[in-house]
């Protein structure tokens, strides 16, 4: 690219055309690696940007410095364009974390926004946060895709749904933020965590399909989400990974032996394991109530690990709010004018 392949601060059209040519040349190989890591297509853009920069000699600190610069947004937009050209509407779930919620026996899509944005008292500024929980001021009940199931609920039922939405939303945000950002990129532990997230998000889509075979595959996906989370944790300790028999109790015993995480055996028992899990890929079936219980249990089990992996971070961005000069999302100049605020989760 320029000066040893670095991104430079330039508005030069020829420069960015050359960058786009490099993207067209290198993205097929980058995307193939992401496929091999089981990263869902809607989650690949940020991974692809990081891989593209790694190939140009950027270190992790340099990438973090670049994230707040207009050049990063421009590079990301070009890579987004490559995905749009090759995958069509790949962005469907990019700005949300997919989940499900039960209302009067029905299962509904529940999409948790990754960010929380609200106006400030000052003109042309907003508070933006990337939380690991649901703030009290938010209304998670509005994240349910359909309002129809809410219209006939009593006030008490509506309150209970709102409480459950906040509970699920907090688990989903905590996992989505802490499991990914608690680990160093390009490590075996990180690869396991990415696969775990992919399986977890995929399970909610399978449950929503209301198909018997898809529901069975959701049970298998939940087994894999928990198993790969535990393996990510073990990899951070430099330990070998247990034999692939998908027995969650075996890998859970190794996790607990390290003394940092206490695993709830009742929750673990709700997630398909060993032969019962493997069979869900082929001929076994699972009842709707069972897979919903497994989903809820998996959220709690994975969150327990995610919080430990994230512990000790220098900056817990899930507890931070940034005051940003609008309209930053339109590509104008922006600045971070404030830093941490007390928003504990």
C-alpha positions as CSV (number, residue, x, y, z in Angstrom):
1,X,0.0,0.0,0.0
2,X,2.1,3.0,1.1
3,X,5.3,3.1,3.2
4,X,5.6,-0.6,3.9
5,X,1.9,-1.3,3.5
6,X,0.5,1.0,6.2
7,X,-2.8,2.8,6.0
8,X,-2.1,6.5,5.8
9,X,-4.2,9.6,6.4
10,X,-5.2,10.5,2.9
11,X,-8.2,11.5,0.8
12,X,-6.4,10.5,-2.4
13,X,-8.8,8.7,-4.7
14,X,-6.0,6.7,-6.4
15,X,-4.8,5.5,-3.1
16,X,-8.2,4.1,-2.0
17,X,-8.7,2.6,-5.5
18,X,-5.5,0.7,-4.9
19,X,-6.7,-0.4,-1.5
20,X,-9.9,-1.7,-3.0
21,X,-7.9,-3.7,-5.6
22,X,-6.0,-5.3,-2.8
23,X,-9.3,-6.1,-1.0
24,X,-10.6,-7.8,-4.2
25,X,-7.4,-9.8,-4.4
26,X,-7.1,-10.9,-0.8
27,X,-10.6,-11.2,0.5
28,X,-11.4,-14.6,-1.0
29,X,-8.5,-16.1,1.0
30,X,-9.4,-14.1,4.2
31,X,-13.0,-15.1,3.9
32,X,-12.1,-18.8,3.4
33,X,-10.1,-18.7,6.7
34,X,-13.1,-17.2,8.5
35,X,-15.4,-19.9,7.0
36,X,-12.9,-22.5,8.4
37,X,-13.2,-20.9,11.8
38,X,-17.1,-21.1,11.6
39,X,-17.5,-17.4,11.8
40,X,-21.1,-16.5,10.6
41,X,-21.2,-14.3,7.6
42,X,-22.9,-11.5,9.4
43,X,-20.0,-11.4,11.9
44,X,-17.1,-11.5,9.4
45,X,-16.6,-7.9,8.5
46,X,-14.7,-6.8,11.7
47,X,-12.7,-10.1,11.6
48,X,-11.8,-9.5,7.9
49,X,-10.7,-5.9,8.6
50,X,-8.4,-7.1,11.4
51,X,-7.0,-9.9,9.2
52,X,-6.4,-7.4,6.4
53,X,-4.5,-5.1,8.8
54,X,-2.5,-8.0,10.3
55,X,-1.3,-8.9,6.8
56,X,0.1,-5.3,6.5
57,X,2.2,-5.6,9.7
58,X,-0.2,-3.8,12.1
59,X,0.1,-4.8,15.7
60,X,-2.8,-5.0,18.1
61,X,-2.0,-1.5,19.6
62,X,-1.8,0.1,16.1
63,X,-5.2,-1.5,15.2
64,X,-6.8,-0.1,18.4
65,X,-5.4,3.3,17.6
66,X,-6.7,3.2,14.1
67,X,-10.2,2.2,15.1
68,X,-11.2,5.8,16.0
69,X,-9.8,7.2,12.8
70,X,-11.8,8.0,9.5
71,X,-9.4,5.7,7.6
72,X,-10.6,2.7,9.6
73,X,-14.2,3.5,8.7
74,X,-13.3,3.9,5.1
75,X,-11.5,0.6,5.0
76,X,-14.3,-1.1,6.8
77,X,-16.8,0.3,4.3
78,X,-14.8,-1.2,1.4
79,X,-14.7,-4.6,3.0
80,X,-18.4,-4.3,3.7
81,X,-18.9,-3.6,0.0
82,X,-17.0,-6.8,-0.9
83,X,-19.3,-8.8,1.4
84,X,-22.4,-7.1,-0.1
85,X,-21.2,-8.0,-3.6
86,X,-20.5,-11.6,-2.7
87,X,-23.2,-12.4,-0.1
88,X,-26.0,-10.0,-0.8
89,X,-27.9,-8.9,2.4
90,X,-25.3,-10.2,4.8
91,X,-25.8,-7.3,7.3
92,X,-29.2,-8.5,8.6
93,X,-27.9,-9.3,12.1
94,X,-24.7,-7.2,12.1
95,X,-25.9,-4.5,14.6
96,X,-27.8,-6.8,16.9
97,X,-27.2,-10.0,18.9
98,X,-29.9,-12.5,18.0
99,X,-31.9,-14.2,20.7
100,X,-35.4,-15.5,21.5
101,X,-38.1,-14.9,24.1
102,X,-41.1,-16.9,25.2
103,X,-44.5,-15.2,25.5
104,X,-47.5,-17.2,26.4
105,X,-46.1,-20.4,25.0
106,X,-45.0,-18.8,21.7
107,X,-41.4,-18.2,20.7
108,X,-40.5,-14.9,19.2
109,X,-37.3,-13.3,17.8
110,X,-35.6,-11.0,20.2
111,X,-32.8,-8.9,18.7
112,X,-30.5,-7.2,21.3
113,X,-28.8,-4.0,20.0
114,X,-25.1,-4.1,20.4
115,X,-25.0,-0.3,21.2
116,X,-27.0,2.0,23.3
117,X,-27.3,5.6,22.0
118,X,-29.2,8.5,23.4
119,X,-29.1,12.3,23.1
120,X,-27.2,14.5,25.6
121,X,-28.3,17.8,27.0
122,X,-26.1,19.6,24.6
123,X,-26.9,20.1,20.9
124,X,-25.2,17.9,18.3
125,X,-23.9,15.4,20.8
126,X,-24.9,11.9,21.8
127,X,-24.0,9.4,24.5
128,X,-22.9,6.1,22.9
129,X,-22.2,3.0,24.9
130,X,-21.3,-0.6,24.1
131,X,-22.7,-2.2,27.2
132,X,-22.4,-5.7,28.7
133,X,-25.8,-5.4,30.2
134,X,-29.2,-3.7,29.7
135,X,-29.4,-0.3,31.3
136,X,-32.4,0.7,33.4
137,X,-33.3,3.5,31.0
138,X,-33.6,1.1,28.1
139,X,-36.8,-0.7,27.0
140,X,-35.8,-4.2,26.0
141,X,-39.5,-5.2,25.4
142,X,-39.2,-3.0,22.2
143,X,-36.5,-5.4,20.9
144,X,-39.1,-8.1,20.3
145,X,-39.7,-8.4,16.6
146,X,-43.5,-8.6,16.8
147,X,-45.8,-6.4,18.9
148,X,-48.8,-8.7,18.2
149,X,-48.1,-11.1,21.2
150,X,-47.9,-8.1,23.6
151,X,-51.3,-6.5,22.7
152,X,-53.4,-9.0,24.6
153,X,-51.3,-9.3,27.7
154,X,-52.4,-8.0,31.1
155,X,-50.3,-5.4,32.9
156,X,-48.8,-8.1,35.1
157,X,-48.0,-10.3,32.2
158,X,-46.5,-7.3,30.3
159,X,-44.3,-6.5,33.4
160,X,-43.1,-10.1,33.6
161,X,-42.2,-10.1,29.9
162,X,-40.3,-6.8,30.4
163,X,-38.3,-8.4,33.3
164,X,-37.5,-11.5,31.2
165,X,-36.5,-9.4,28.3
166,X,-34.0,-7.4,30.5
167,X,-32.7,-10.7,31.9
168,X,-32.1,-12.3,28.5
169,X,-30.8,-9.1,27.0
170,X,-28.2,-8.7,29.8
171,X,-26.9,-12.2,29.3
172,X,-26.7,-11.9,25.6
173,X,-24.9,-8.5,25.7
174,X,-22.5,-9.8,28.4
175,X,-21.6,-12.8,26.3
176,X,-21.4,-11.0,23.0
177,X,-19.1,-8.4,24.5
178,X,-17.0,-10.2,27.1
179,X,-16.5,-13.5,25.4
180,X,-15.1,-11.9,22.2
181,X,-13.1,-9.0,23.8
182,X,-11.8,-11.0,26.7
183,X,-9.4,-12.9,24.5
184,X,-6.4,-11.9,22.3
185,X,-7.2,-12.2,18.5
186,X,-5.5,-14.9,16.4
187,X,-5.2,-17.4,19.3
188,X,-6.7,-20.8,19.6
189,X,-8.8,-19.6,22.6
190,X,-10.2,-16.8,20.5
191,X,-11.0,-19.2,17.7
192,X,-12.9,-21.4,20.1
193,X,-14.8,-18.4,21.5
194,X,-15.8,-17.2,17.9
195,X,-17.1,-20.7,17.2
196,X,-19.0,-20.7,20.5
197,X,-20.7,-17.4,19.7
198,X,-21.6,-18.6,16.2
199,X,-23.2,-21.7,17.6
200,X,-25.2,-19.8,20.2
201,X,-26.5,-17.2,17.7
202,X,-27.3,-20.0,15.3
203,X,-29.3,-21.9,17.9
204,X,-31.8,-19.1,18.3
205,X,-32.5,-19.0,14.5
206,X,-33.0,-22.8,14.5
207,X,-35.4,-22.7,17.5
208,X,-37.5,-20.0,15.7
209,X,-37.9,-22.2,12.6
210,X,-40.5,-24.3,14.6
211,X,-39.2,-27.3,12.5
212,X,-38.6,-30.6,14.4
213,X,-35.3,-31.3,12.6
214,X,-34.1,-27.6,13.1
215,X,-35.0,-27.8,16.8
216,X,-32.8,-30.9,17.1
217,X,-30.0,-29.1,15.5
218,X,-30.5,-26.2,17.9
219,X,-29.9,-28.7,20.8
220,X,-26.7,-29.8,19.1
221,X,-25.6,-26.2,18.6
222,X,-26.2,-25.4,22.3
223,X,-23.9,-28.4,23.2
224,X,-21.3,-27.0,20.9
225,X,-21.6,-23.4,22.2
226,X,-21.0,-24.5,25.8
227,X,-18.3,-27.0,24.9
228,X,-16.3,-24.5,22.8
229,X,-16.6,-21.9,25.5
230,X,-15.1,-24.2,28.1
231,X,-12.4,-25.2,25.6
232,X,-11.6,-21.5,25.0
233,X,-11.1,-21.1,28.7
234,X,-8.9,-24.2,29.0
235,X,-6.8,-22.9,26.1
236,X,-6.1,-19.7,28.0
237,X,-4.5,-21.9,30.7
238,X,-2.4,-23.7,28.2
239,X,-4.2,-27.0,28.8
240,X,-4.9,-29.8,26.3
241,X,-8.4,-30.1,25.0
242,X,-10.3,-33.3,26.1
243,X,-11.2,-36.0,23.6
244,X,-14.0,-35.1,21.2
245,X,-16.9,-37.0,22.7
246,X,-19.0,-33.9,23.4
247,X,-19.5,-34.9,27.0
248,X,-19.9,-31.6,28.7
249,X,-19.4,-33.1,32.2
250,X,-15.8,-34.2,31.3
251,X,-14.8,-30.8,30.0
252,X,-16.7,-29.0,32.9
253,X,-14.7,-31.1,35.4
254,X,-11.4,-29.8,33.9
255,X,-12.7,-26.2,34.0
256,X,-13.8,-26.5,37.6
257,X,-10.5,-28.1,38.7
258,X,-8.8,-24.8,38.0
259,X,-10.7,-23.2,40.8
260,X,-11.9,-20.0,39.1
261,X,-15.3,-21.1,37.9
262,X,-18.0,-23.0,39.7
263,X,-20.4,-24.7,37.3
264,X,-24.0,-25.2,38.3
265,X,-24.6,-29.0,37.7
266,X,-28.3,-28.5,37.4
267,X,-27.9,-26.0,34.6
268,X,-25.3,-28.2,32.9
269,X,-27.7,-31.2,33.0
270,X,-30.2,-29.2,30.9
271,X,-27.9,-28.9,27.9
272,X,-27.7,-31.9,25.6
273,X,-24.5,-33.8,26.1
274,X,-22.4,-36.8,24.9
275,X,-24.4,-39.3,22.8
276,X,-27.7,-37.6,23.3
277,X,-26.2,-34.4,21.8
278,X,-24.4,-36.2,18.9
279,X,-27.7,-38.0,18.1
280,X,-29.5,-34.7,17.5
281,X,-27.5,-34.2,14.3
282,X,-29.0,-37.4,12.8
283,X,-32.1,-39.1,14.2
284,X,-32.9,-37.9,17.8
285,X,-35.5,-35.3,18.5
286,X,-35.9,-32.8,21.4
287,X,-39.1,-31.2,22.8
288,X,-39.6,-27.5,22.5
289,X,-39.6,-27.0,26.3
290,X,-36.3,-29.0,26.5
291,X,-34.5,-26.9,23.9
292,X,-35.8,-23.7,25.5
293,X,-34.5,-24.8,28.9
294,X,-31.2,-25.8,27.3
295,X,-31.0,-22.3,25.7
296,X,-31.6,-20.5,28.9
297,X,-29.1,-22.7,30.8
298,X,-26.5,-22.2,28.0
299,X,-26.7,-18.4,28.4
300,X,-25.9,-18.6,32.1
301,X,-23.1,-21.2,31.7
302,X,-21.4,-19.3,29.0
303,X,-21.8,-16.0,30.8
304,X,-20.0,-17.4,33.8
305,X,-17.0,-18.1,31.7
306,X,-17.2,-14.9,29.7
307,X,-17.0,-12.8,32.9
308,X,-13.9,-14.6,34.1
309,X,-12.2,-14.3,30.8
310,X,-12.9,-10.5,30.8
311,X,-11.8,-10.0,34.4
312,X,-8.7,-7.7,34.8
313,X,-9.1,-5.8,31.5
314,X,-7.5,-2.4,31.7
315,X,-10.7,-0.7,30.3
316,X,-14.1,-2.3,30.7
317,X,-15.8,-0.6,27.8
318,X,-19.1,-2.4,28.8
319,X,-19.2,0.0,31.7
320,X,-18.2,3.1,29.7
321,X,-20.1,5.8,27.9
322,X,-18.6,8.1,25.3
323,X,-19.9,11.5,24.5
324,X,-19.6,11.9,20.7
325,X,-20.1,14.8,18.4
326,X,-22.9,14.0,16.0
327,X,-23.4,13.1,13.2
328,X,-20.3,10.8,13.5
329,X,-22.2,8.0,11.7
330,X,-22.4,10.0,8.5
331,X,-18.7,10.1,8.2
332,X,-18.1,13.6,9.5
333,X,-15.3,14.5,11.9
334,X,-16.0,13.1,15.3
335,X,-14.3,13.2,18.7
336,X,-14.5,11.4,22.0
337,X,-15.0,14.2,24.4
338,X,-15.6,12.2,27.5
339,X,-14.6,8.9,28.9
340,X,-15.7,6.6,31.7
341,X,-19.0,7.0,33.5
342,X,-20.2,4.8,36.3
343,X,-22.5,2.4,34.6
344,X,-21.8,-0.9,36.4
345,X,-23.7,-3.9,35.2
